[in-house]
Amino acid sequence: MNQNYDRDKVWEFPADICFKVMAVNREGVDLEVLEVVNRHAPTNQIPSSKPSRNGNYVSLSFNIRVTNKEQVDALYKDVFTVDGVKMTL
């Protein structure tokens, strides 16, 4: 199934989204990711986190407000500068 779509037509800004990050489970990774998120979409919340079954990885979830696609693109790009980040949703 091919799911080509124009996100500019799907998303309406501003939008509240749940930004999720999968990372190596190491001390401080949540705060490093939070620092990146706050640069792009300031939030006062601490991310919810859930370790993987074996505890090697952690899923971090942030509820944030985004105002345009450039902000979203920059956030997704910048979060990969954090050591251990493997995936975003």
Secondary structure in CASP SS format (residue, H / E / C, confidence):
PFRMAT SS
TARGET T0000
AUTHOR 0000-0000-0000
METHOD secondary structure of the structure
MODEL  1
M C 1.00
N C 1.00
Q C 1.00
N C 1.00
Y C 1.00
D C 1.00
R H 1.00
D H 1.00
K H 1.00
V H 1.00
W C 1.00
E C 1.00
F C 1.00
P C 1.00
A E 1.00
D E 1.00
I E 1.00
C E 1.00
F E 1.00
K E 1.00
V E 1.00
M E 1.00
A E 1.00
V E 1.00
N C 1.00
R C 1.00
E C 1.00
G C 1.00
V H 1.00
D H 1.00
L H 1.00
E H 1.00
V H 1.00
L H 1.00
E H 1.00
V H 1.00
V H 1.00
N H 1.00
R H 1.00
H H 1.00
A C 1.00
P C 1.00
T C 1.00
N C 1.00
Q C 1.00
I C 1.00
P C 1.00
S E 1.00
S E 1.00
K E 1.00
P E 1.00
S C 1.00
R C 1.00
N C 1.00
G C 1.00
N C 1.00
Y E 1.00
V E 1.00
S E 1.00
L E 1.00
S E 1.00
F E 1.00
N E 1.00
I E 1.00
R E 1.00
V E 1.00
T C 1.00
N C 1.00
K H 1.00
E H 1.00
Q H 1.00
V H 1.00
D H 1.00
A H 1.00
L H 1.00
Y H 1.00
K H 1.00
D H 1.00
V H 1.00
F C 1.00
T C 1.00
V C 1.00
D C 1.00
G C 1.00
V E 1.00
K E 1.00
M E 1.00
T E 1.00
L C 1.00
END
